[in-house]
Amino acid sequence: MNPVVSQPTHGASGVRASDWQTGPFDCCANIGVCICGTFFPLCLSCQIASDMNECCLCGASVAMRTMYRTRYGIPGSICGDFLWLCFFPSCALCQLKRDIEKRKEMNAF
């Protein structure tokens, strides 16, 4: 019999805690998303909002990133989300879109 070493953790929606599928600076993980985020950030924001069934104006918001993190049990904080979107907005948007795409591929979105 194997002893339990650690307890499973769950996000607010009951989804097991995880982490981002890619790092914020992993542009090479999806060049198309990176180009879109760099040159057309509003379009990428609208794509993200559409993926999450939200208003297009919410795509680049702290609330959207925080909601996504909470839904998938990704560690972080509202303050951290704010700082990422404030100082590295394109990287934060691209990371979120890449994560959505990866979770769709895994049928986990």
C-alpha positions in Angstrom: 0.0 0.0 0.0 1.4 3.4 -1.0 1.2 6.2 1.6 -0.3 9.5 0.7 2.6 12.0 0.5 0.6 15.1 -0.5 -3.0 16.2 -0.7 -4.4 17.1 -4.1 -5.2 20.8 -4.5 -8.1 22.2 -6.4 -8.9 25.6 -7.9 -12.2 27.3 -7.3 -14.0 25.3 -10.0 -12.8 22.0 -8.7 -10.1 21.7 -11.4 -6.9 20.2 -10.2 -4.2 22.9 -9.7 -1.8 23.3 -12.6 0.5 25.8 -14.1 0.8 27.8 -17.3 1.3 25.6 -20.3 4.1 27.9 -21.5 6.1 30.7 -20.0 5.4 34.4 -20.6 8.5 34.7 -22.8 8.0 31.5 -24.8 7.3 33.3 -28.1 8.7 30.5 -30.2 6.1 28.1 -28.8 3.5 29.7 -31.2 4.9 32.3 -33.6 1.5 33.2 -35.0 0.2 34.1 -31.5 3.4 36.1 -30.9 3.1 38.1 -34.1 -0.6 38.8 -33.5 0.1 39.9 -29.9 3.0 42.1 -30.9 1.4 43.8 -33.9 -2.4 43.4 -33.3 -2.9 43.2 -29.5 -6.5 44.3 -29.7 -7.3 41.5 -32.1 -5.6 39.0 -29.8 -7.6 40.4 -26.8 -10.8 39.9 -28.7 -9.9 36.4 -29.6 -9.1 35.6 -25.9 -12.4 37.1 -24.8 -14.3 35.2 -27.4 -12.6 31.9 -26.3 -13.8 32.7 -22.8 -17.3 33.7 -23.9 -16.7 37.3 -22.6 -17.1 40.8 -24.0 -14.4 41.7 -26.5 -13.4 44.7 -24.2 -12.4 42.3 -21.4 -9.6 40.4 -23.3 -6.7 42.4 -21.9 -8.0 43.0 -18.4 -6.6 41.9 -15.1 -10.0 40.4 -14.3 -9.8 38.1 -17.4 -6.4 36.8 -16.6 -7.3 36.3 -12.9 -10.5 34.5 -13.9 -8.6 32.2 -16.2 -5.9 31.5 -13.5 -8.6 30.7 -10.9 -10.6 28.5 -13.3 -7.6 26.3 -14.0 -5.9 26.5 -10.5 -2.9 28.3 -11.8 -0.9 29.9 -8.9 -0.6 33.6 -8.8 -2.2 36.8 -7.6 -4.3 39.7 -8.8 -1.3 41.9 -8.1 0.9 39.6 -10.2 -1.7 39.7 -13.1 -1.8 43.4 -12.9 2.0 43.7 -13.0 2.3 41.3 -16.0 -0.3 43.2 -18.0 1.2 46.6 -17.0 4.9 45.9 -17.8 4.7 43.0 -20.3 1.2 43.3 -21.9 2.0 41.5 -25.1 3.8 38.7 -23.3 0.9 38.2 -20.9 -1.7 38.2 -23.7 0.3 35.7 -25.8 0.9 33.5 -22.8 -2.9 33.4 -22.1 -3.8 32.7 -25.7 -1.1 29.9 -26.0 -2.5 28.4 -22.8 -6.0 28.4 -24.1 -4.9 26.8 -27.4 -2.9 24.1 -25.5 -5.8 23.3 -23.2 -8.1 23.1 -26.3 -5.7 20.5 -27.8 -5.8 18.5 -24.6 -9.7 18.8 -24.5 -9.3 20.5 -21.1 -10.7 23.9 -22.0 
